[in-house]
Every structure is written in structure tokens, then in C-alpha cells.
Amino acid sequence: MVQPSGAPLGSISRKRSVAFIIAGVAACLTLILGCRALQPKPAFRVDLRAYGYPTETLGRIVGNYTDIAFLSNNLLLVAVNTKTYGTEEPDADEFPPDEPDARLLVFDLSRRGLVKEGEFPATKASDSIQALGENRFVLLSHAGLHICASDLECGTLVKTHGPIFVSPGGNVIAAGGRGHSDQILVNAATLQEVQHFPANAPKVLPGDRDLLVLAGGKFYTGSAQNPETHFLRDAVGGAVWPEAAFLNDDTVAVFSDDEQMTVMRTDGHALFRQPLLKGTRLKAVCAAVSGTRFCLQQAGQSRMRSLLNGVREKKDYDFEQVNVLGASDGKSYFKLDWNPQPYVGNLSRPALSPDGHHLALVRGGALEIFDVP
């Protein structure tokens, strides 16, 4: 019998398999690079590591509580707020809990650079510095609330505990409620206490006109005088606070469960439902002062990381996403996702400019500002 000419069939089959594998890898790389090329580019970027922002722990226990907040459409405040923890903390008289001071940085987008820098004591917790609009911000220290201007001069003090929540328009501040502390509502313009809630009272989140109340594992909206006017829905897990936020005077966002967020009017009418990413453990909302847009931040673990964590018991995030949405219809104007690793401490909450056309976030140790159509 005469053998057919050419290479053996087994050899041809192996060559074809290798060719298919190479082609598949090339296609995957092309797809990945194409997706990266489509990722939006920041209009402004500055490396925060030069200002003390940590990107590695060097074997220490480091807390990172950096906050960012738009003071106007052009002015952005970054508060690099960190602390290195030892095995034993000294007495408070020797080492106050606010030390070291937070480093406050004001950037002007129109001038594309840093215009003011200073330091001030700030509580070592996320969201300790928040915008109030009109070139002002509120800062929480161990002593209480400070109202500060964009020139970093901080004035009147209101004695209270944390955490603090600010209404979308910056008119009302809710402070306290952590642990067994009382909670108060403060008028941001007059700094007068509007209402006092004992430690065992329902928790409240401030709108510029109404309140969002968590009572008995349910969310309500109402006025300071009659907080339980309208029932919205059950809270996630029965008593999670705060799993909701005001977007404007008439609209709130409530995380319904681990799969979706519901945006509804204060009378309880649902406007739309926004699906959440699978594996999400961090969910946060930032609203534009205009009330027309908000950003949804999500972070969690990919499916592969979740499977590995079942063995390794690690709890870090390997994906993060920010989505800018319309408050009335859920239309997406901007979306960005990335792997935040490596990171130190907490992931900072993004910030939207008052008009909703600029998004600021901290990524890879750098401040990045994106234009939003």
C-alpha cells in the first residue's frame, strides 16, 4: 500500500489546533485592547501621592479616608485624610484621634492646577468632609462640625458626633447617630439646630425640603415635624442605614436589594429601577446640586475572585464602576469601570460637579476629572 504524500494527519491536526489557539488569543487581546481604547480619558489628572495619598502599606496598618467634593463647577476640594495605626493607641490627651491633620487641596479646573493648600484636623472616617455649595464645605473633627470656605478658612463650630450627611443642595446637615449618640439637623446657612433626635429615635437622612427616615426597618419620607408621612419600602436586611439618598427635592434612590436600586418620588411612585452588578458589596450615590443627575458607585469581587476568596477568605475589591445617570429616567451619560487594586483603606466616593457635567474620582493614587456630556 502506498502512503499518501504530505504530513501525517496527526501532525496537521495539531498544527490546526495551535493555529486556532493563536487566533483565539489574538482575538481576545484585540478585544481587550479595543475596550481599553474605548475607555474615556480624563480631562484633568494629578498624582496625589506627592501629597501623602497612600498606595502601599509597607507592612503597616494604614487607614485612608480621603474625600473629594466639588465646591463649584470649577473648584474641587481633595482632603487627603489618612492615619497609620499601631498595635496600641496612646491616650487621647497625648495623641488626639484627628491626628495627623488632613491635607486640604483646592484645584481650579479653569486654571488646571492647585490654587490653595492647607491642613486641618478631621475625623478619621469616610465622608468627614462634604460640599455645601457656594464655595463652602463642612468638616467633621473630634470637636464637632466646622463650616469652611474655599480659601480653607474654617469658622463656627457646632459640637456633635458623626457621621454627617448633607442634603443635595447643601442646605441641611444631619450629624450624629453613630453608636449611641444623638442625631441633629443643622441649617447650613444659619448653623442653627433644626431638630434633635435621641439615640433611640429613628435615623434620618436630609433632603433640602423633606427627610428620609429609617424606622422599624422601613423607609419613610416626610417633614421634620411629621417624618413618617409616606411609606417608601422596606429597608435592605430590615435595618440597614443608610441604604438610600436624596437626589433632589422630590426624588430618592433606595437600594432595594443586592440586585437593583429603585429611584422613586418622595410620594412612593417608582420612576425606574437600576440593576446592580453581581458581587457588589460597596454601593454609594453622589448627587449633583442641580438635581438632574447622580452617580452610582459600585465595587465588589469578580466571580473568579469570589471563588478564590472562598478558600483564601480575602475581602478586597477587584472591580469598581461609576455610572452617571439621569435622576428622572435613568439614562446613562457616562460609565467607567476598572480594577482598583492595589489600594489602601477605603475606596473614596466620587463627586459630581453642581451642573452634573464633571465627574471626579480617585483611581490608582491619582485624582481624575472627566467631562460628562
N, C-alpha and C positions, 0 to 999 in steps of 0.2 A: 504494500500500500504506500502511496506517495503522500508525504506530509505536505499540507498547504504551505505556500510560501508566506513570509512575513513573520511578525512577532507572535508568540503564543497568546491564546485567548486570555489566559490569566493575567499576563503582563498588560495587555490592552485594557482589561477591566480595571486593574489597579491604577493605571495612568489616568483613565477617565475619572475614577473616584477622586484622585488627587486634584485633577483639574476642576472638578465640581466644588471641592472643598476650598480651593484657592479663589474660585469665582465667588463662592458664598461669603468668604471672609472679606474680599474686596468690596462686595455689595454692602455688607454690614458697615465697613469702615466709611464707605461713601455716604451711607445714610446717616451715620453718627456725625461725620464732619459737616454734612449738609444741614443737620439740625442745629449744630453749634453755630454754623454761619448765619442761620436764621434768627438766632437769639438776639434780642435787642441790645444795643450798645449804650453805655451810659453817656449822657451829655457832659457830666462832670464827675471826676473821681479824685479822691485824695487818700493817701495811705495814712491810716490812723495809728499805726504802730509807732510812728515818730512822736505821738502824743500820749503814749503809755497804754495803748489798747493791746491787750494780751492775745497772742495766738498760740502760745505754748506755756505749759505749767512748770517745766524743768523740775519735776518731782514734787512740786508744792501743791497745796490746795488753794486754788485761786477762784474767787467769785467775780464774775463780770456782770455788771448791772447797767451797762451803757444804754442811754436813752437818746432818741433823736426826735426833734419836734420842729415843725415849720412855725416861725414867728410872723411871717408874711409870705407872699408869693415868692419873694427873693431871698429872704433871710431864713437860714436854717441853723438851729441850735443842736450841737452834739455835746452830750455830757458823758465823758469817759469816766465811769464810776466803777472802781474795782477795789478788791481787798484780798490780801493774802492771809490765810488763816493758819494759825499754829495749832499745836496739839492742846495747848491751854491758853485761854484768853486772859489777859491781865484784867484787873479790876477796872470798872467803868471810869473811876476817877483818874486812873493812870492812863487809860487808853480809850477815849470815848468811842462809841460804836460807829460814829460817822467817819473816823479816820481810816485812810488818808482822805483829804478833800477830793471831791470830784473836779475834774478838769473841764471847764466850760469853754466851748469853741463856737463862735458865731461865724458862719460862712455867708458871703453875699454872692448869689448866683449871677447877678448882673455884672459883678466885678470879678467873678470866677476866682475867689480866693478868701482867705481868712481875714476878717476885719476886726475881731475882738477876741481876746483870750483872758481867762481868769480862773480862779479856784474858789470853791465854796463847799462847806460841809453838806453832805447829802446822805440820806438813809441808804444803806446797802440792800436795796431791793429794786426790782424792775419797776418801771413806771413811776419812779420817785420824782421825775422832772417831766412836766407836761405843759403844752402850749395853752395860752389863754386868749390868743388873738390880739390884734392891735399892738404887736411888738412886745408882748408880755408873756411870762410863763410863771408857773407855780413850782416851787421846790420844797420837798419834804425833808427836814432834818430831824435829828433826835429831839430838838427843841420844839418843833412844830412846823407850820406852814409859813413859807416866805413867798411874797409876791415880788417878782424881779422883772426888770426891763431888759431890752435887747442890749443895752450898754453894760449889762451884768451887775448893775446896782440893785441890791435886794433890800426891801424895806420891811413893812409891817409884818409882825409875826402873829400867827393865830395858833395857840397851843392846842395840839391834837395828836392823835396817833395815825398810823397808816392802816390800810393802803389809801391812795387817793384816786378819785375818778373825776373827770372833767366832762361837762356837757359838750356836745359837738360845737356849739357856738362860743364856748369858753365863758359862759355867764355864771355857771353854778359849779361848785366844787363839793363833792362828798368826800369826807375824810373819816378814818377810823373804821372800826368793825373787826379788826384783826384780833384773834384770840377772844378775850372777854372785854374788849374796850368798847366804849360807846361810839356811835357814829353821828356826825353832824353834817348839816348842809350849810354852806357858806356862800353868800353873794360875792362873786369875784370882783365886782366893781366897788362895793362899799366895805367888804370884808366883815360884814355883819352876819352873825349866825342866824339862819332862817328857821331851822328846825333841829331838834335834838332827839336822837333815837337811843334808848338804853341798850345795853349789851344784849339783852334777851329779846329785843324787838326785831321785827323783820328787817332784812338788809335792803338798802335802796341803791339804785344807780341813777344819776341825774341826767335829765334832759333839760333843755333851756326853758321848757314850759311845764312839763309833767315829770313824773317819777316812774321808774321801773322798779317794782317791788318783788322780792322773793319772800313769800310767806307760806309756811306749811307745804313746802315742796312744789309750789305753784308760782308762776309769774303773773303779775298784775300790772296794769298801768293806771295812774291816777294823779291827783294833785297832792301837794304836801298836806293839805287839810283832810283829804279823803283818799288815801293811797290805794284802796282796794276797789276802785270803780269798775274796771274792766278786766275780766279774766282773759289771759292770753293762751297759756298752755302749761302743761306740767313741765317742771324743770328736769334736766338730764340727771338721771340717777336719783331724782327726788329732792335733792338739796344741794346742788352744785351752784356756787356763786363765784364770779359772775360768768355765766354761760350765755350772756346776752349783752346788747349795747344799743343805745340810741344812734340812729343815722342822721336824723333831723327831727324837727318838732313833732312830726306825725308818723314817723316810721322807726321800727326797731328790728334788729336782727337777733334771732334766738336759735341757738344750736339745738335742733330738735332731738338728735341722737347722733350716733357715730357715723351716720351715712349722709346726713343732709342738714343744711341750715335753712330756716324759714325766715323770710323777710315779710313783715306784716305791719299794717297800720296799727296805731295805738287803740283803735276800737276792736281789734282782733281779726280784721279782714286780712287774709293772706294774699300778698302780691305775687310772690314767686318762691320757689324752693331751689336752693343751690346745692347740687351734690358735693359731697366731701370726698377727698382722696382716701383710698383704703390705707389703713395703717397709720392714720393721723392721730397724734397724741397732743400736739400743740395746735390750738385754734385761737385766732385773735382777729379783731376787727379794728380798723382805724378809719374814721370818717372825716371827709373834707368839711370845712366850715360852711361851704356853700350848700351842703346837704344833698347835692345831686349825685355824688359818687362816694364810694367807700372801698377800702382794700381789705381783702381776706387773706390772712396769712395762715398757712398750714405747714406742719412739719411732722415727720414720723419716720417709720422704718419701711424700707422696701421689703417685698416678700422674701427675697433671699436673705436679707439681714435679719428678718424676723425668725426665719428658720434657724439661722446660726445662733441667734440670741437665746433660742430655746435651750441650747446647750451651754453657751458662754455666759448667759444671764447679763448681757450688757444692755443699757437703756439709751444709748446715744442715737441721734438722728442721722440718717444718711440721705434724706431728701427734704427739700424745703421749696415751697411755692408761694408766690404772691400774685394775686389776681385783683385788678381794679375793675369794679363793677358799677353799673348804674343802680342807684337806690330805688328807682321806681320799677325797673323792668329786668334787672339782672344782666343787661348787656355787658359783655366783656370788652374793655377798652385796652387792656394791657395784661399780659401774663408772662411770668418768668419763673422757671424752676431750675434748681441746681442742687448739688451735693454740698452741704455746709461744712463738711469735715475738712481739716481739723478745726475745731472751735473750742473755746474755753468758756465755761459757765453757761449763762442763758443766751438764747438767741434773741436779739433785740427786735422789738416791734417796729415795723416800717412806719413811715409817715407820709401823708398826702398834703400837698400844698392847699391853702384855702380854696383855690379855684378848681382843685382836682386835676390839674394838668402837669404836675410834677410829683414823682414818687421818689422818696429817699429810703435807702436801706443800707445796712452794713453787711458786707459779704467779703469773706477772705481777708478780714482785717482792714478793709477799706470802706470808706463812705462812697456810695454810688448814687447818683441822681439821674433819673430817666425822665425824658419827655413823654407825656401821655397824650395821645391825640384827643 
